[in-house]
Amino acid sequence: MKSVIWLALFFWGSVAISAEGTNDVIVPSGTFQLLFQDKGESASRIGRLKVNRTPVTNAQFLAFVKAQPEWSRSKVKPLYADGSYLKKWNGDLSFDSKFANFPVVNISWFAARAYCKSRGQRLPTIAEWEYFSDAQNPQAEAETLRWYAKGQEDLRGVGLGKPNKFGLHDTAGLVWEWVEDFSSAIMPGDSREGPARDMFCGGAALNAKNPKQYAAFMRYALRSSLRAQYTTSSLGFRCVQDF
């Protein structure tokens, strides 16, 4: 049998299998309780996914830009990326080689989506990301809080830390990550109904499923501050595929 499953990890009864010949991990389906949910909703069902093992790196994104130069720094349209797009690169197709395995940052939502689409994949939803990142694990929460406290400019190469229970690396403590529906966390000031009301200002902590999930609050706060063309030095992404 040509296809060989070369790694299987068993944690908490879940199974994660690396797909042959790819940098992806198969994350099994499951249920997940979001920090904010609709009234009467008990948990979100997440389908089985193929997920990038690490955030996308500078080297991987460079290959994409070479194939689709409209996403190079000098050619990208302002509608799709702000002035800080790929600002750590020293040219349209170059960066310091020591950063090749670092996560690509200063990437807009549009660019991240285009990259994933070029691979037949997509960005994860908020629910999917919170699920496969094992965000409710106290260790992941603690690592995120330590990272946030020390500042987020201190990047390193991907894949160097311990994987989470699904075999995914760097879901905590390296970069924030774009999600497909990030704008769903944006609430108008007069939101008074449903989960939007629960997330609004001081009411957020009162209506959260677990007010002690401080790292989750930070992720929701960050997402609510973003616009699709924004780029920051601590925001990267990874892709997923329904599997």
VMD Tcl script that draws the C-alpha trace (Angstrom):
set ca {
  {0.00 0.00 0.00}
  {1.66 3.15 -1.28}
  {0.03 5.47 1.12}
  {1.69 5.07 4.44}
  {0.52 6.52 7.67}
  {3.79 7.35 9.33}
  {2.75 8.98 12.51}
  {-0.18 8.46 14.83}
  {-0.50 10.29 18.10}
  {-2.95 9.31 20.75}
  {-3.85 11.97 23.28}
  {-7.06 12.11 25.29}
  {-8.58 9.51 23.04}
  {-8.06 11.58 19.89}
  {-6.03 10.47 16.89}
  {-3.95 12.74 14.69}
  {-2.28 11.40 11.57}
  {0.24 13.23 9.42}
  {-0.64 13.05 5.74}
  {2.05 11.47 3.61}
  {4.20 13.85 1.66}
  {2.65 17.00 3.07}
  {3.25 19.41 5.88}
  {-0.30 18.86 7.05}
  {-1.89 17.03 9.92}
  {-5.27 15.32 9.91}
  {-7.34 16.62 12.82}
  {-10.31 14.37 13.68}
  {-13.79 15.75 14.02}
  {-15.10 16.68 17.43}
  {-17.11 19.13 19.44}
  {-15.95 22.37 20.95}
  {-17.53 24.93 23.22}
  {-16.79 28.44 22.01}
  {-16.25 31.25 24.47}
  {-19.40 32.92 23.14}
  {-22.36 30.95 21.76}
  {-25.95 31.51 20.76}
  {-28.56 31.06 23.45}
  {-29.40 27.37 23.83}
  {-26.35 26.25 21.84}
  {-24.35 23.65 23.76}
  {-21.29 23.07 21.57}
  {-19.98 23.51 18.04}
  {-19.38 20.45 15.85}
  {-16.09 20.59 13.95}
  {-15.59 18.35 10.94}
  {-12.40 16.47 10.13}
  {-9.74 18.76 8.73}
  {-6.34 18.69 7.11}
  {-4.41 21.47 8.86}
  {-0.98 22.97 8.16}
  {1.34 21.59 10.80}
  {2.89 25.03 11.39}
  {2.10 28.61 10.43}
  {3.07 29.45 6.84}
  {6.75 30.45 6.61}
  {8.53 33.18 4.67}
  {9.99 30.54 2.35}
  {6.57 29.06 1.61}
  {5.04 32.47 0.99}
  {7.95 33.45 -1.27}
  {7.16 30.50 -3.54}
  {3.56 31.73 -3.72}
  {4.60 35.31 -4.57}
  {6.91 34.06 -7.32}
  {3.97 32.21 -8.86}
  {1.52 35.07 -8.33}
  {3.56 38.32 -8.46}
  {0.46 40.44 -8.03}
  {0.94 39.63 -4.32}
  {4.48 41.04 -4.21}
  {5.11 44.06 -2.02}
  {5.42 46.53 -4.90}
  {2.40 45.25 -6.84}
  {-0.23 44.44 -4.25}
  {-3.17 46.82 -4.41}
  {-3.78 49.07 -1.37}
  {-7.30 47.70 -1.22}
  {-5.83 44.30 -0.38}
  {-2.95 45.20 1.95}
  {-1.80 48.22 3.94}
  {1.60 49.91 3.73}
  {3.27 47.48 6.14}
  {2.66 44.45 3.92}
  {5.70 42.14 4.04}
  {7.73 44.96 5.54}
  {10.29 42.54 7.04}
  {11.30 41.49 3.53}
  {14.05 43.50 1.85}
  {12.54 43.26 -1.63}
  {9.68 41.81 -3.63}
  {11.32 38.38 -3.69}
  {13.91 38.47 -0.97}
  {14.45 38.44 2.77}
  {17.34 37.59 5.06}
  {17.88 33.85 4.60}
  {18.00 33.28 8.35}
  {14.28 34.11 8.44}
  {13.26 31.53 5.82}
  {11.71 29.20 8.40}
  {10.16 32.00 10.44}
  {6.40 32.55 10.16}
  {5.49 35.04 7.48}
  {3.96 38.12 9.13}
  {2.70 41.51 7.98}
  {0.23 39.60 5.86}
  {-3.30 40.78 5.11}
  {-6.39 38.59 5.24}
  {-6.73 38.91 1.48}
  {-3.17 37.68 0.92}
  {-3.58 34.81 3.37}
  {-6.79 33.72 1.64}
  {-5.13 33.91 -1.78}
  {-2.24 31.76 -0.57}
  {-4.55 29.11 0.86}
  {-6.68 29.12 -2.29}
  {-3.57 28.55 -4.41}
  {-3.08 25.30 -2.50}
  {-6.70 24.19 -2.74}
  {-7.21 25.11 0.90}
  {-8.80 27.89 2.92}
  {-8.43 29.78 6.17}
  {-9.97 28.11 9.24}
  {-13.06 29.54 10.88}
  {-12.89 30.88 14.43}
  {-14.50 27.69 15.74}
  {-12.11 25.46 13.78}
  {-9.06 27.41 14.92}
  {-10.11 27.40 18.57}
  {-10.73 23.65 18.31}
  {-7.55 22.46 16.62}
  {-5.33 24.86 18.58}
  {-6.47 23.13 21.77}
  {-7.03 26.63 23.08}
  {-8.85 25.50 26.20}
  {-5.85 23.52 27.36}
  {-4.50 25.33 30.46}
  {-0.91 24.90 29.21}
  {-1.73 26.56 25.89}
  {-3.52 29.34 27.74}
  {-0.51 29.91 30.01}
  {1.93 29.93 27.09}
  {-0.17 32.48 25.22}
  {-0.34 34.74 28.27}
  {3.46 34.55 28.78}
  {3.99 35.39 25.11}
  {1.60 38.29 25.27}
  {3.27 39.68 28.41}
  {6.78 39.71 26.94}
  {5.84 41.32 23.63}
  {5.25 39.70 20.27}
  {8.18 40.97 18.19}
  {10.44 38.10 19.26}
  {9.82 35.57 16.48}
  {11.62 32.27 15.91}
  {11.49 29.44 13.43}
  {8.32 27.36 13.22}
  {8.02 23.80 14.47}
  {10.58 24.08 17.24}
  {8.23 23.76 20.18}
  {6.27 20.82 21.49}
  {3.24 19.94 19.32}
  {-0.23 20.09 20.77}
  {-2.44 17.03 21.20}
  {-3.26 16.99 17.48}
  {0.39 17.17 16.42}
  {0.18 20.85 15.41}
  {3.00 23.26 16.23}
  {2.97 26.89 17.29}
  {-0.74 27.28 17.93}
  {0.25 29.23 21.05}
  {3.09 31.59 21.78}
  {4.46 32.47 18.33}
  {2.01 34.53 16.22}
  {-1.65 35.43 16.11}
  {-3.34 33.77 13.12}
  {-5.91 34.99 10.61}
  {-9.25 33.18 10.45}
  {-11.81 33.24 7.67}
  {-14.61 34.82 9.70}
  {-12.53 37.21 11.83}
  {-14.99 40.02 11.06}
  {-17.81 38.15 12.78}
  {-16.30 39.43 16.02}
  {-16.89 43.02 14.92}
  {-19.92 44.41 16.74}
  {-21.80 47.61 16.21}
  {-22.18 49.77 19.29}
  {-25.93 49.19 19.41}
  {-25.69 45.36 19.41}
  {-28.16 44.18 22.01}
  {-29.14 40.69 20.94}
  {-27.51 37.27 20.61}
  {-23.82 36.48 21.00}
  {-22.85 39.94 19.74}
  {-24.50 41.44 22.82}
  {-22.59 38.97 25.00}
  {-19.26 40.03 23.56}
  {-19.85 43.75 23.78}
  {-17.71 45.75 26.24}
  {-18.23 44.98 29.92}
  {-20.91 42.41 29.17}
  {-18.33 40.12 27.59}
  {-16.91 38.59 30.75}
  {-20.36 38.24 32.31}
  {-21.73 36.18 29.41}
  {-18.69 34.13 28.47}
  {-18.79 30.37 28.97}
  {-15.62 30.59 31.03}
  {-14.60 34.13 32.11}
  {-11.18 32.79 33.19}
  {-10.10 32.09 29.59}
  {-8.09 35.31 29.37}
  {-6.15 34.27 26.25}
  {-9.42 33.60 24.44}
  {-10.64 37.08 25.37}
  {-7.45 38.52 23.87}
  {-7.97 36.62 20.62}
  {-11.54 37.90 20.34}
  {-10.36 41.43 21.13}
  {-7.63 41.26 18.48}
  {-9.98 39.89 15.83}
  {-12.52 42.60 16.55}
  {-9.84 45.25 15.95}
  {-8.78 43.97 12.51}
  {-9.68 45.00 9.00}
  {-9.04 42.70 6.07}
  {-6.22 44.82 4.62}
  {-4.44 45.22 7.98}
  {-1.00 43.73 8.53}
  {0.96 43.48 11.79}
  {4.33 42.11 12.83}
  {2.75 39.38 14.97}
  {-0.05 38.16 12.71}
  {0.43 35.16 10.42}
  {-1.79 32.31 9.27}
  {-2.12 28.64 8.41}
  {-4.46 26.89 5.99}
  {-6.95 24.06 6.36}
  {-8.85 21.76 4.07}
  {-12.02 19.76 4.64}
  {-10.98 16.15 4.70}
}
mol new
graphics top color blue
foreach p $ca { graphics top sphere $p radius 0.5 }
foreach p [lrange $ca 0 end-1] q [lrange $ca 1 end] { graphics top cylinder $p $q radius 0.2 }
display resetview
